C-alpha cells in the first residue's frame, strides 16, 4: 500500500513538472523531430527499422532525462541570449564556466567505432558511441580547446557521421579535427 501511494505521489509530481515546463505543448514538435531522427537513423549503418527505432527512443529519453535533471539542478545561469554560465563543484570548490550557446542543428549526428575481433585488420561489429564522445565536444563544439584522439576513449578508430551526410574517420593516434 505504501509503494502504491508513493508511486502516485511521484507520478503526480512528474506530471506537474512536465506541465509547468509546457511539455504538453511541445509534444507535436518533438514528434516531428523524432520522425526525422528515426528516418535519418534508418538510412545509416543501423540495420533494420527496429534498431533505428530503438536508437531514436534512446536519444529522446536521454534528452528528456537531461532536461528534467537540469530543471532540478539549476546549474545554468543565462547571462544573455547567447551566453550562459555553467556552475559545478569540484573538490568542494565552486567553479563557473562562461560559454556561448550554439543555435541550430548539431553538426555531428552519430559517432561509430568498429571493434575488430582476433586481431584481424577487417572491420568487426560497428558500435554507436555517441553518448560517450559527443559530450566532450562542448556547447561551442570545439572540444573545449583540447586535442583528442580515439585512444583517449580506448578506441582504435572513430567515425563521425555529420548532418551534412559526410563521414569522417579518425585512426588510433590521429587528432580529431572536425571543423
C-alpha positions as CSV (number, residue, x, y, z in Angstrom):
1,X,0.0,0.0,0.0
2,X,2.9,2.4,0.9
3,X,4.5,1.9,-2.5
4,X,1.2,2.5,-4.3
5,X,0.8,5.8,-2.5
6,X,4.5,6.7,-3.1
7,X,4.1,5.8,-6.8
8,X,1.0,8.0,-7.1
9,X,2.8,10.9,-5.4
10,X,5.9,10.6,-7.6
11,X,3.9,10.3,-10.9
12,X,1.8,13.3,-9.9
13,X,5.0,15.3,-9.2
14,X,6.5,14.4,-12.5
15,X,3.2,15.3,-14.2
16,X,3.2,18.7,-12.6
17,X,6.9,19.4,-13.6
18,X,6.2,18.4,-17.2
19,X,3.0,20.5,-17.3
20,X,4.8,23.6,-15.8
21,X,7.5,23.3,-18.4
22,X,5.0,23.2,-21.2
23,X,5.9,19.7,-22.1
24,X,2.4,19.1,-23.4
25,X,2.7,21.9,-25.9
26,X,6.0,20.6,-27.4
27,X,4.9,17.0,-28.0
28,X,3.8,17.7,-31.6
29,X,7.1,19.5,-32.4
30,X,9.1,16.8,-30.7
31,X,7.2,14.1,-32.6
32,X,8.1,15.7,-35.9
33,X,11.8,15.8,-34.9
34,X,11.5,12.2,-33.7
35,X,10.2,11.2,-37.1
36,X,13.1,13.0,-38.8
37,X,15.6,11.4,-36.4
38,X,14.1,7.9,-37.0
39,X,14.3,8.5,-40.8
40,X,17.9,9.5,-40.6
41,X,18.9,6.6,-38.4
42,X,17.1,4.1,-40.6
43,X,19.3,5.2,-43.5
44,X,22.6,5.0,-41.7
45,X,24.6,1.9,-40.6
46,X,21.7,0.7,-38.4
47,X,20.4,-2.5,-39.9
48,X,16.6,-2.7,-39.7
49,X,13.9,-0.4,-38.6
50,X,13.8,-1.9,-35.1
51,X,17.3,-0.9,-34.3
52,X,16.8,2.6,-35.8
53,X,13.6,3.0,-33.7
54,X,15.4,1.8,-30.5
55,X,18.2,4.3,-31.2
56,X,15.7,7.1,-31.7
57,X,13.9,6.3,-28.5
58,X,17.2,6.2,-26.7
59,X,18.1,9.7,-27.9
60,X,14.7,11.1,-27.0
61,X,14.7,9.5,-23.5
62,X,18.2,10.8,-22.7
63,X,17.1,14.3,-23.8
64,X,14.0,14.3,-21.6
65,X,16.1,13.0,-18.7
66,X,18.7,15.7,-19.1
67,X,16.0,18.4,-19.3
68,X,14.4,17.1,-16.0
69,X,17.8,17.0,-14.3
70,X,18.6,20.5,-15.5
71,X,15.4,21.9,-14.0
72,X,16.2,20.4,-10.6
73,X,20.0,21.2,-10.5
74,X,19.6,24.8,-11.7
75,X,23.3,25.0,-12.5
76,X,23.0,27.1,-15.7
77,X,22.7,30.9,-15.4
78,X,21.6,32.7,-18.6
79,X,23.7,35.9,-19.0
80,X,22.2,37.0,-22.3
81,X,20.6,35.4,-25.3
82,X,23.7,33.5,-26.5
83,X,25.8,33.3,-23.3
84,X,25.5,31.0,-20.2
85,X,27.5,30.4,-17.1
86,X,27.6,26.8,-16.1
87,X,28.3,26.1,-12.4
88,X,29.9,23.0,-11.0
89,X,31.6,21.9,-7.8
90,X,35.0,20.1,-7.8
91,X,36.8,19.1,-4.6
92,X,34.4,21.3,-2.6
93,X,35.2,24.5,-4.7
94,X,32.5,26.2,-6.8
95,X,33.6,26.9,-10.4
96,X,31.8,28.7,-13.2
97,X,32.5,28.4,-17.0
98,X,31.1,31.0,-19.3
99,X,30.3,29.7,-22.8
100,X,28.3,30.6,-25.9
101,X,25.2,28.7,-26.9
102,X,25.3,27.4,-30.4
103,X,22.0,27.5,-32.2
104,X,20.9,25.2,-35.0
105,X,21.2,21.5,-35.6
106,X,24.1,19.6,-34.3
107,X,26.9,19.1,-36.8
108,X,27.6,15.5,-35.6
109,X,24.7,13.1,-35.7
110,X,26.4,10.0,-34.6
111,X,29.8,8.6,-33.6
112,X,30.6,5.0,-34.5
113,X,33.6,2.7,-33.8
114,X,34.3,-0.7,-35.2
115,X,35.7,-3.5,-33.0
116,X,38.0,-5.9,-34.6
117,X,38.0,-9.5,-33.4
118,X,41.0,-11.8,-33.1
119,X,43.5,-9.1,-34.2
120,X,42.4,-9.1,-37.8
121,X,42.5,-6.0,-39.9
122,X,39.0,-6.4,-41.2
123,X,36.2,-4.4,-39.7
124,X,34.2,-6.1,-37.0
125,X,31.0,-5.0,-35.3
126,X,30.0,-1.3,-35.7
127,X,29.1,0.2,-32.3
128,X,27.5,3.6,-31.7
129,X,29.4,5.5,-29.1
130,X,27.8,9.0,-29.5
131,X,26.8,9.3,-25.8
132,X,30.4,8.7,-24.8
133,X,32.1,11.0,-27.3
134,X,29.9,14.0,-28.1
135,X,29.7,15.5,-24.6
136,X,33.4,16.2,-24.8
137,X,32.8,18.5,-27.8
138,X,31.1,21.0,-25.5
139,X,28.5,23.6,-26.4
140,X,30.8,25.5,-28.7
141,X,31.7,22.2,-30.5
142,X,35.4,23.0,-30.1
143,X,36.4,20.1,-27.7
144,X,36.9,22.8,-25.0
145,X,40.1,23.8,-26.9
146,X,41.8,20.4,-26.1
147,X,43.2,17.8,-28.5
148,X,41.6,14.4,-28.5
149,X,42.4,11.2,-30.4
150,X,40.4,7.9,-30.4
151,X,43.0,6.5,-27.9
152,X,41.6,8.8,-25.2
153,X,38.5,6.7,-25.2
154,X,40.3,3.4,-25.7
155,X,39.2,3.1,-29.3
156,X,41.1,2.1,-32.4
157,X,39.0,4.4,-34.7
158,X,36.1,6.7,-34.6
159,X,33.8,7.6,-37.4
160,X,31.8,10.8,-37.2
161,X,28.5,10.9,-39.2
162,X,27.9,14.5,-39.9
163,X,24.4,16.1,-40.6
164,X,25.7,17.1,-44.0
165,X,25.9,13.4,-44.9
166,X,29.7,13.3,-44.8
167,X,31.6,10.7,-42.8
168,X,35.0,11.3,-41.2
169,X,37.1,8.5,-39.8
170,X,40.0,9.1,-37.4
171,X,42.5,6.3,-36.6
172,X,44.1,5.5,-33.3
173,X,46.5,8.4,-32.8
174,X,45.0,10.8,-35.3
175,X,43.9,14.1,-33.8
176,X,40.1,14.7,-34.2
177,X,39.5,17.9,-36.1
178,X,36.0,18.2,-37.5
179,X,35.7,21.9,-38.4
